[in-house]
């Protein structure tokens, strides 16, 4: 009687090493991303890539195999936060109250800045090697512009408010961050309270001309490589 073929044939000798290599690659990528997030949270995105590799316990060649450029590593490390920013703006656009929507969106983004020094630096950086980040950020900026216009149209936001004022807010919020997370959050909340008070149409005194600032200009600020 012929032998029956096994329904669960054992893997060929070539298959097991391949699967192991894939698992190792996934683990190395996860370790690199966690090491990058931890390092960036402490010291910002100026941490050299070589230091990230050492922190993850892998060689530089392994790092560059997964992330050929510095931008690709930073973008991957903060992909979740960038996605949260987009979702925050999208959710704010659904709010029937334009002022509440704008206020909620800016509060959440500023809180994300205050919670993670690395994300704050990444949020204000250019990513020439990560076009998906630039596309998503452009969509968020377009959504913020719509929120601003809606709030103006309903008389909830002063007429001379300019989109560059959001850039000023993000710069200022980045500037008040402290080594202590609690101090950073307290300073950010205080700054936001002043900002929101000044945005309301309760004072007819005209503001100075808007500053020639755009987020695009901030993204081009030089960053250390390595």
Phi, psi and omega in degrees: 000128185293147177294139177280145176287138179293136176287342179233071182298142179291152182294147177291159181304332182281338185286317186299312177300324180296315179296321179296320179296320179294318179296318178298319180297318178297317180296318179297319179297315179297319179295321179295317180295318179294319178297320179295314180299316181296315182291317181294324179298327181277316192235007182080182187276007177279357179299127180299146179299327179298325178291326177296316180299315179298318181297325180277349180077030178232169179277164179299325180298322178295318179300311184289339175291323179275322185227091186298334181231161177299319180298319181296326177290313181297316181298319179291322181297327184248020181302319181295317180294320177299319178297322179295323178298314179299314181297324179297315179293317179300318180293321180297325180293339179276349182289133179291340180257105184301320180295316179297320179297314179296316181297316180297317181297312181293324178297316181293318180295317179294326177293321177297321175300313185292331183282336187216107180301323180295317179295322179301316178293319180293324182296330183259014184252159176270148179230076182298335181260011179226074184300332180294326177294316181296321179295314181295321180292322177297324178293321178295318180296320177297319178296320178296321178297322178293320178298318179299313183294321178298317181294325176292316183298331180266006178073019181264349183229137182303144187294332182267012173294137183237151180301333178294342178293331175291322175300316177301318180298313182295322176296314181295319180296321176297325183287338182268359182295138182244170176295327179276124177302321180295318178293322178298315181295319180296316180295320180296316179297319179296314179299315180298319180299315177298317182298312182294323176300319183287343182278342185285146183279057181254355182227125181276357180296121183291148177276160171299167179302146180301146177290143180284064183240136171225152179300328178303322180293322180294324182298336184272003177299137184295143175235149179291141178259165178147000000 
